[in-house]
């Protein structure tokens, strides 16, 4: 009997404990965020797991925390996880769950932005290129093939995130639907656009439930434009279901934009939230490096941090490296497409934490990290955490590229697909051959030399994005879609073979051109039977290259696309470094089989490639350099500690 009484009392005590435990909550009430019932101001910064070596996630998160942030914002990069349809990978740098768990371990909350479209200056705005293999698909609206693909992707992703919601004891306090949809769609005038956004919310709640704050984000150059885009981007005007937030550049006063946000949202459901405050900007090949002064950045951050009740997300607190995943823009004016602008491999963004994890430096040479830290501290007090010590940077001995492998001699080893171009038809696009990123080589054999020299004309609407014309394996000219108006005719002399090597420089990440195809979208310029070969990134077939020592007579035989190989020797523990591209022209680099990015030395403004220490090992490391315009002869690559921002040449 005594035992039964004891058991009864134990059960009563356990029930009392469960009843008195308060489940974590994060919600919107009285135009404020409430965290566990108390008003809360979000001080966030964007930091993307896909742009940072996994071994450096902790370092970069700790630096973000030390600047005064309490929250990290990150996207989910669909094409990074599912580059091949149906094959979703969560390994190494793709493990978004591990990134979220690490943020939680460090005491940081998370605003999660699963897209599916994310922009982010990322290839195709994060959408996988294999979507374009469907002729009947429409992106970013309610189109059955697109919706089916999203349902599958989120069905993989969101159940992994649910245990990490704040209400479940995790770090995720908000989930953003789509990204700046009001700059693309129209939920007021297009029922399919509204249906698309409603479907995303329904799908999210199916997998995540309703105990998380859902949001959208839109912005404009003026409060009026912001109000218009809020309406176009969200079908939830006056609804408590989804919080509409705003974004834009640094300002002296944000109040008019917050007023537009409040007017759109339901009464009492409009906490001030600036979901992207652009503290820097991204860079394009052939354009000057974008920078801001530390004073301007500090003043803009101070203005929003001192706005009563204003939450914000600094975009970006740390940019990192896009590598060959960098996207592109189409610059338009008055509705007319004017210029293709591919983003650099570096996503430094002139952020407070630089690409290499050091303090960012503004236009005036002052410290961006300290400017932002002081601006936040002025209203919210000093950070609770110290900054980690700086990561060491250094140089290594010069690397002599002793081996080579010409591209045209290794087409069969590198290409994953091959097709003969039917007579009378246009060249196949990247998408038709199942290539997302990489190169396409169109080849023809001639029956002999012609008495005249054909002129090949490249139109900007047909060239996606850069072409090198080779005759008998040597370059006779190049054309680039952004400047074909100035250099669009190439004289092609007769020869035994003609090859057109086309490079995809990055899919458009913002605007209506995100669905454009890549390749040479025209009929063959010369008679004969043409063959198309696709060489995709990542170049997993690099190990198949047939290397030979550099021939003694290679120099002076003309420019051609060539792989070079050398050994980078590391004595002791590896450290971060920059690989200089001085003396090169245009191409890509790999270290120990891992891509470290694209370079375009003749364009600028970046003249180095960041090489993080985790990609190296003590002893010998294989450095592979692919250069489109290799002229033969001995070649040496050097390392440096310089950031490498410098000369730029639009017409280079």
C-alpha positions in Angstrom: 0.0 0.0 0.0 2.8 2.4 0.9 4.4 1.6 -2.5 1.2 2.5 -4.3 0.9 5.8 -2.4 4.5 6.7 -3.4 3.8 5.9 -7.0 0.7 8.1 -6.9 2.6 11.0 -5.4 5.4 10.6 -8.0 2.8 10.7 -10.8 1.2 13.9 -9.4 4.6 15.6 -9.1 5.6 14.7 -12.6 2.3 16.0 -13.9 2.7 19.3 -11.9 6.2 19.8 -13.4 4.9 19.3 -17.0 2.1 21.7 -16.3 4.4 24.4 -15.0 6.9 24.1 -17.8 6.5 26.9 -20.4 7.1 25.9 -24.0 9.4 28.3 -25.8 7.5 30.8 -28.0 8.3 33.4 -30.6 5.3 35.4 -31.9 4.0 38.7 -33.0 1.7 40.8 -30.8 1.1 44.5 -30.2 3.3 45.4 -33.2 6.3 43.7 -31.4 8.1 40.4 -31.5 7.6 38.5 -28.3 10.2 35.9 -27.3 8.9 33.8 -24.4 6.4 36.5 -23.7 8.9 39.4 -23.5 9.4 42.1 -26.2 12.4 41.2 -28.4 14.5 43.2 -31.0 16.1 41.1 -33.7 19.7 42.1 -34.5 20.5 39.8 -37.3 23.1 39.4 -40.1 23.1 37.3 -43.2 25.7 34.5 -43.4 25.4 31.7 -45.9 26.7 28.2 -45.2 27.2 27.5 -48.9 29.8 30.3 -49.2 31.9 29.4 -46.2 34.1 26.3 -45.7 32.4 24.1 -43.2 35.5 24.2 -41.0 35.1 28.0 -40.8 31.4 28.1 -39.9 32.1 28.4 -36.2 34.7 31.1 -36.7 32.4 33.3 -38.9 29.4 32.8 -36.6 31.5 33.7 -33.5 32.6 36.9 -35.3 29.0 37.8 -36.2 28.1 37.3 -32.5 31.0 39.5 -31.4 29.8 42.4 -33.5 26.6 42.5 -31.5 24.2 40.3 -33.3 21.7 37.9 -31.6 20.4 36.2 -34.8 21.8 34.8 -38.1 19.9 34.8 -41.4 20.5 32.2 -44.0 19.0 30.9 -47.2 18.5 27.3 -48.2 20.3 26.9 -51.6 18.2 24.4 -53.6 20.5 24.0 -56.6 23.5 23.5 -54.2 21.7 20.6 -52.6 20.0 19.1 -55.7 22.1 20.0 -58.7 21.0 16.7 -60.2 17.2 16.1 -60.2 16.2 13.7 -57.5 19.6 13.5 -56.0 19.6 15.7 -52.8 22.9 15.9 -51.0 23.5 17.0 -47.4 27.2 16.3 -47.2 30.0 18.6 -46.1 29.2 22.3 -47.0 25.6 21.4 -48.0 24.6 20.3 -44.5 22.3 23.2 -43.6 20.9 21.4 -40.6 24.4 21.2 -39.1 24.8 24.9 -39.7 21.6 25.7 -37.9 22.5 23.4 -35.0 25.9 25.2 -34.7 24.2 28.6 -34.6 22.0 27.2 -31.8 25.0 25.9 -29.9 26.5 29.4 -30.1 23.4 31.0 -28.7 22.3 32.6 -32.0 18.7 32.6 -33.2 18.0 32.0 -36.9 15.8 33.5 -39.6 15.5 30.7 -42.2 14.8 31.6 -45.8 14.1 28.4 -47.7 13.0 30.2 -51.0 12.5 28.3 -53.1 13.8 31.3 -55.1 16.4 33.2 -53.0 18.2 35.7 -55.4 21.4 36.0 -53.2 23.5 36.7 -56.3 23.6 32.9 -56.6 23.3 31.0 -59.9 19.6 31.2 -61.1 18.6 32.6 -57.7 19.1 29.2 -56.2 16.7 27.4 -58.5 18.2 24.3 -60.2 18.9 24.6 -63.9 17.3 21.2 -64.6 13.9 22.9 -64.2 14.5 24.4 -67.6 14.5 21.1 -69.3 10.7 21.2 -69.1 9.3 23.3 -72.0 6.0 23.8 -70.3 7.4 25.2 -67.0 6.9 28.7 -65.7 9.1 29.7 -62.8 8.0 31.6 -59.7 4.3 31.3 -60.3 1.7 28.6 -60.0 2.9 26.2 -62.8 2.3 22.5 -62.2 5.8 21.3 -63.1 7.3 24.0 -60.9 5.0 23.4 -58.0 5.6 19.6 -58.2 9.4 20.2 -58.0 9.0 22.6 -55.0 6.8 20.1 -53.2 9.5 17.5 -53.6 12.3 19.8 -52.5 10.5 21.2 -49.4 9.4 17.7 -48.6 13.0 16.8 -48.2 14.2 20.0 -46.5 11.5 21.3 -44.2 11.0 18.1 -42.1 14.7 18.3 -41.2 14.2 21.9 -40.0 11.1 21.3 -37.9 12.9 20.0 -34.8 15.0 23.2 -35.0 12.1 25.6 -34.7 12.2 27.8 -31.6 8.9 26.4 -30.3 10.6 22.9 -30.4 13.6 24.1 -28.5 15.7 25.1 -31.6 17.0 28.4 -33.0 14.6 29.1 -35.9 12.3 32.0 -35.1 11.1 33.0 -38.5 10.6 31.4 -41.9 10.6 33.6 -45.0 8.5 32.6 -48.1 10.1 33.4 -51.5 12.2 36.5 -51.8 11.3 40.0 -52.9 8.4 38.6 -54.9 6.9 42.0 -55.5 9.8 42.8 -57.9 8.9 39.8 -60.0 5.2 38.7 -59.5 1.9 40.4 -59.0 -0.4 39.0 -56.4 -2.9 41.7 -57.1 -3.2 41.4 -60.8 -2.2 37.8 -61.5 -4.3 35.0 -59.7 -1.6 32.4 -60.5 1.0 34.5 -58.6 -1.2 34.8 -55.6 -2.0 31.1 -55.8 1.7 30.3 -55.9 2.5 32.3 -52.7 -0.6 30.8 -50.9 0.7 27.4 -51.9 4.1 28.0 -50.4 2.5 29.0 -47.1 0.2 26.0 -47.1 3.2 23.7 -47.9 5.3 25.3 -45.2 2.6 24.9 -42.5 2.1 21.3 -43.6 5.8 20.5 -42.8 6.5 23.1 -40.1 3.2 23.8 -38.4 1.9 27.2 -37.3 4.1 27.8 -34.3 6.7 29.9 -36.2 6.5 33.4 -37.7 6.1 33.3 -41.5 7.2 36.4 -43.5 7.8 37.9 -46.9 10.1 40.8 -47.8 9.8 43.5 -50.4 11.3 47.0 -50.8 11.7 50.0 -53.1 13.6 53.2 -53.4 10.8 55.2 -51.9 8.0 54.5 -49.4 5.5 54.6 -52.3 7.4 52.0 -54.3 7.8 49.9 -51.2 4.1 50.0 -50.6 3.4 48.9 -54.2 5.8 46.0 -54.0 4.5 44.8 -50.7 1.1 44.5 -52.4 2.4 42.8 -55.5 4.6 40.4 -53.4 2.1 39.2 -50.8 -1.6 38.1 -50.9 -1.8 38.6 -47.1 -2.7 42.3 -46.9 -4.3 42.8 -43.5 -3.9 39.1 -42.5 -2.2 37.8 -39.4 -1.0 34.7 -41.2 2.2 36.1 -42.8 4.2 39.1 -41.7 5.2 41.5 -44.6 8.7 43.0 -44.0 10.8 45.5 -45.9 14.3 45.9 -47.2 16.7 48.3 -48.9 19.8 50.4 -48.6 21.2 52.5 -45.7 19.2 55.6 -44.7 19.2 58.4 -42.3 15.5 57.8 -41.4 13.6 54.5 -41.9 10.3 55.7 -40.4 8.4 56.3 -43.7 9.2 52.8 -44.9 8.2 51.2 -41.6 4.9 53.2 -41.9 4.3 51.5 -45.3 5.0 48.1 -43.7 2.6 48.8 -40.9 -0.2 50.0 -43.2 0.0 46.7 -45.2 0.0 44.3 -42.2 -2.9 43.5 -39.9 -3.5 45.8 -36.9 -1.1 44.9 -34.1 0.8 42.5 -36.4 3.5 44.9 -37.7 6.7 44.8 -35.7 9.2 47.0 -37.5 11.4 44.5 -39.5 14.0 45.5 -42.1 14.8 42.1 -43.5 17.8 43.2 -45.6 19.8 46.3 -44.8 22.4 46.5 -47.5 25.6 47.4 -45.8 27.7 46.7 -48.9 27.2 45.5 -52.5 28.3 42.7 -54.8 30.8 43.0 -57.7 30.7 42.3 -61.4 33.5 41.2 -63.7 34.7 44.3 -65.6 33.4 46.8 -63.1 35.0 48.8 -60.3 35.0 47.1 -56.9 32.0 48.3 -54.8 32.8 49.9 -51.5 31.2 52.2 -48.9 32.8 54.3 -46.3 32.9 53.1 -42.7 31.2 56.3 -41.7 28.3 55.8 -44.0 27.8 52.2 -43.0 28.1 53.1 -39.3 25.6 56.0 -39.6 23.1 53.9 -41.5 23.2 51.0 -38.9 23.1 53.4 -36.0 20.0 55.1 -37.4 18.1 51.8 -37.6 19.5 50.4 -34.3 18.3 53.6 -32.5 14.8 53.4 -34.0 12.5 52.3 -31.1 11.5 48.7 -31.5 13.2 48.3 -34.9 14.5 44.8 -35.8 17.0 44.5 -38.6 19.1 42.1 -40.6 22.4 43.3 -42.0 22.9 42.0 -45.5 25.5 40.7 -45.4 27.5 40.5 -42.2 29.9 38.1 -44.0 29.7 37.3 -47.7 32.3 34.6 -48.3 32.9 33.0 -51.7 30.4 32.1 -54.4 33.0 30.4 -56.6 31.5 29.0 -59.8 28.0 29.3 -58.3 28.1 33.1 -58.8 25.0 34.5 -60.5 24.4 37.4 -62.8 22.2 40.4 -63.5 20.6 41.9 -66.6 20.7 45.6 -66.3 17.6 47.2 -67.7 16.5 50.8 -68.2 13.0 51.9 -69.3 12.1 48.2 -69.8 15.0 47.7 -72.4 17.6 45.0 -71.7 21.0 46.7 -71.8 23.8 44.7 -70.2 24.6 41.3 -68.9 26.6 41.6 -65.6 28.2 38.4 -64.2 29.1 38.4 -60.6 32.6 37.7 -59.4 33.6 34.5 -57.6 34.2 36.5 -54.5 31.2 37.6 -52.5 33.2 39.8 -50.2 30.4 42.4 -50.5 32.6 44.9 -48.7 31.0 43.4 -45.6 31.9 44.1 -41.9 33.5 40.6 -41.9 35.6 40.2 -45.1 35.7 37.2 -47.4 38.8 35.9 -45.4 37.2 36.5 -42.0 39.1 39.7 -41.2 37.7 43.2 -40.5 36.2 44.7 -43.6 37.8 47.9 -44.9 35.7 50.7 -46.2 36.4 53.1 -49.0 38.2 55.5 -46.7 40.4 52.7 -45.3 38.5 52.6 -41.9 37.3 49.6 -40.1 33.8 48.4 -41.1 33.6 45.8 -38.3 34.3 48.4 -35.6 31.9 50.9 -37.2 29.0 48.4 -37.1 29.9 47.2 -33.7 29.9 50.7 -32.3 26.6 51.6 -34.1 24.8 48.6 -32.5 26.4 49.1 -29.1 25.2 52.7 -28.9 21.6 51.6 -28.6 21.8 47.9 -27.5 25.0 47.9 -25.3 28.3 46.2 -25.9 28.4 42.6 -27.3 28.3 39.8 -24.7 31.0 37.9 -26.6 34.6 38.5 -27.6 35.8 38.3 -31.1 38.0 35.2 -31.9 41.7 35.8 -32.7 42.4 36.5 -36.4 43.1 33.5 -38.6 46.7 33.5 -39.8 47.3 34.3 -43.5 50.6 33.8 -45.3 52.2 32.8 -48.6 53.7 29.7 -50.0 56.5 29.0 -52.4 55.8 29.7 -56.0 54.0 26.9 -57.8 55.5 25.9 -61.2 52.9 24.4 -63.5 55.0 21.7 -65.0 52.2 19.5 -66.6 49.6 20.3 -69.1 46.5 18.8 -70.8 45.0 20.8 -73.7 41.2 20.9 -73.5 40.6 19.7 -77.1 42.8 16.7 -76.5 40.7 15.7 -73.6 37.1 16.3 -74.7 36.1 12.7 -74.5 37.5 12.4 -71.0 35.7 15.5 -69.7 32.4 15.6 -71.5 29.4 13.9 -70.1 27.2 14.1 -73.2 27.6 14.3 -76.9 25.2 14.8 -79.8 25.4 15.5 -83.5 23.6 18.7 -84.5 20.9 17.8 -87.0 21.2 19.7 -90.3 19.0 22.8 -90.4 18.6 23.0 -86.6 20.2 25.4 -84.0 22.9 24.3 -81.7 21.6 22.5 -78.6 21.5 24.6 -75.4 23.2 23.7 -72.1 19.7 22.6 -70.8 19.0 20.3 -73.8 22.2 18.4 -72.9 21.5 18.4 -69.2 24.3 20.9 -68.3 23.7 23.4 -65.5 27.0 25.1 -65.1 30.2 24.6 -67.2 31.2 24.6 -70.8 29.8 23.6 -74.2 32.1 22.8 -77.1 30.6 22.9 -80.6 32.9 21.3 -83.2 33.1 20.8 -87.0 35.6 19.2 -89.3 36.2 21.0 -92.6 37.1 19.4 -96.0 39.9 21.9 -96.6 40.6 25.6 -96.7 38.2 28.0 -98.4 39.3 30.7 -100.8 37.6 33.3 -98.7 37.6 34.0 -94.9 34.2 33.7 -93.4 33.0 36.4 -91.0 31.1 35.0 -88.0 28.7 37.5 -86.4 27.6 37.0 -82.8 24.5 38.7 -81.6 24.1 39.4 -77.9 20.7 37.7 -77.7 22.2 34.5 -79.1 25.5 34.4 -77.1 25.2 33.0 -73.6 27.7 34.1 -72.4 31.3 34.0 -73.8 32.7 32.2 -76.8 36.2 31.3 -77.9 36.6 30.5 -81.6 39.4 28.0 -82.3 40.7 26.9 -85.7 43.0 23.9 -85.7 43.1 24.2 -81.9 44.3 27.8 -81.8 42.3 30.9 -80.9 41.3 33.2 -83.7 38.9 35.4 -81.6 36.5 35.7 -78.7 33.2 37.4 -78.1 31.3 38.3 -74.9 27.6 39.0 -74.7 28.0 42.2 -72.7 30.3 43.8 -75.3 29.4 42.2 -78.6 28.0 45.6 -79.8 31.7 46.7 -79.9 33.4 43.4 -80.9 30.9 41.0 -82.5 32.5 39.9 -85.7 35.3 37.3 -85.9 37.2 36.3 -89.0 37.4 32.5 -89.2 40.1 31.3 -91.5 39.8 27.8 -93.0 41.3 24.9 -91.3 40.9 21.2 -90.6 38.7 21.8 -87.5 36.7 24.6 -86.0 35.7 24.6 -82.4 33.4 27.1 -80.5 34.0 26.9 -76.8 31.1 28.5 -74.9 31.3 29.4 -71.2 28.2 29.9 -69.0 29.4 32.8 -66.8 26.5 32.6 -64.4 22.7 32.3 -64.7 20.7 35.5 -64.0 19.7 35.6 -60.3 17.3 38.6 -60.3 14.5 39.6 -62.7 12.5 38.1 -65.5 15.5 36.6 -67.2 16.1 33.9 -64.6 14.7 31.3 -67.0 17.0 32.1 -69.9 18.9 29.3 -71.7 22.7 29.0 -72.0 24.8 28.2 -75.0 25.2 29.5 -78.5 21.5 29.9 -79.5 21.8 30.0 -83.2 22.4 27.9 -86.3 25.9 26.7 -87.0 27.9 29.6 -88.7 29.8 27.2 -91.0 28.8 24.3 -93.2 29.5 20.8 -92.1 28.4 18.2 -89.6 28.7 19.8 -86.1 29.0 18.0 -82.8 28.1 19.4 -79.4 29.8 18.2 -76.2 28.8 19.3 -72.6 31.4 19.7 -69.9 29.6 20.3 -66.6 30.7 21.7 -63.2 31.7 20.4 -60.9 34.4 18.9 -63.1 34.4 15.5 -61.4 36.3 14.1 -64.4 39.5 16.1 -63.8 41.1 12.8 -62.7 40.6 11.5 -66.2 42.8 14.2 -67.8 45.7 12.9 -69.8 48.6 14.9 -68.4 52.0 15.2 -70.1 55.0 17.3 -69.3 54.9 20.7 -70.9 56.3 20.3 -74.4 59.5 22.2 -75.1 58.0 23.7 -78.3 54.7 24.8 -76.7 55.5 28.5 -76.5 54.7 30.8 -79.4 52.2 28.4 -81.0 49.1 30.6 -80.3 46.6 30.8 -77.5 44.4 27.8 -76.6 42.4 26.4 -73.7 44.7 24.3 -71.5 44.8 22.7 -68.1 48.0 23.1 -66.2 49.1 21.3 -63.0 51.7 21.9 -60.3 52.5 21.2 -56.7 51.8 23.7 -53.8 54.0 22.6 -50.9 52.9 23.2 -47.3 55.4 23.0 -44.5 53.7 22.6 -41.2 50.1 23.5 -40.6 48.3 25.1 -43.6 47.2 28.7 -43.4 44.9 30.9 -45.5 46.3 32.5 -48.6 45.4 34.2 -51.8 46.3 32.7 -55.2 47.4 35.5 -57.6 46.1 35.4 -61.1 48.7 37.8 -62.5 50.0 36.5 -65.8 46.9 34.4 -66.5 43.9 35.5 -68.6 40.6 33.7 -67.9 39.7 30.4 -66.4 39.2 28.3 -63.2 41.3 26.8 -60.4 41.1 23.7 -58.3 43.1 22.6 -55.3 43.2 18.9 -54.4 40.2 18.4 -56.7 38.1 21.1 -55.1 37.0 24.1 -57.1 38.2 27.4 -55.6 36.7 29.7 -58.2 36.7 31.5 -61.5 39.2 34.3 -62.5 39.2 36.9 -65.3 42.4 38.7 -64.9 42.0 40.8 -68.0 38.6 42.1 -66.7 39.1 42.5 -63.0 38.4 43.9 -60.5 39.5 40.8 -58.6 43.0 39.6 -59.2 43.3 36.8 -56.7 41.3 33.7 -55.5 40.9 33.0 -51.9 42.4 29.6 -50.8 41.2 28.7 -47.3 43.6 26.6 -45.1 41.0 23.7 -44.7 41.4 22.9 -48.4 45.1 22.3 -48.0 47.1 19.5 -46.3 50.6 19.4 -44.9 53.0 18.3 -47.7 52.1 18.3 -51.4 48.9 19.8 -52.7 47.7 19.6 -56.4 47.0 22.9 -58.0 45.1 22.8 -61.3 44.7 25.9 -63.4 42.5 26.0 -66.5 43.2 29.0 -68.8 41.3 29.6 -71.9 44.1 31.6 -73.5 47.3 29.7 -72.6 50.1 30.7 -74.9 52.5 27.9 -73.8 55.8 28.3 -72.2 56.7 28.0 -68.5 54.2 29.3 -66.0 54.4 30.0 -62.3 51.6 30.8 -59.9 52.3 32.9 -56.8 50.4 33.4 -53.5 49.9 36.6 -51.6 48.2 38.1 -48.6 46.8 41.0 -50.6 43.0 41.2 -51.1 43.5 41.6 -54.8 40.9 44.3 -55.6 42.3 46.5 -58.2 42.2 47.5 -61.9 39.1 46.7 -63.9 38.6 46.9 -67.6 35.1 46.7 -69.0 36.5 46.2 -72.6 39.2 43.8 -71.5 
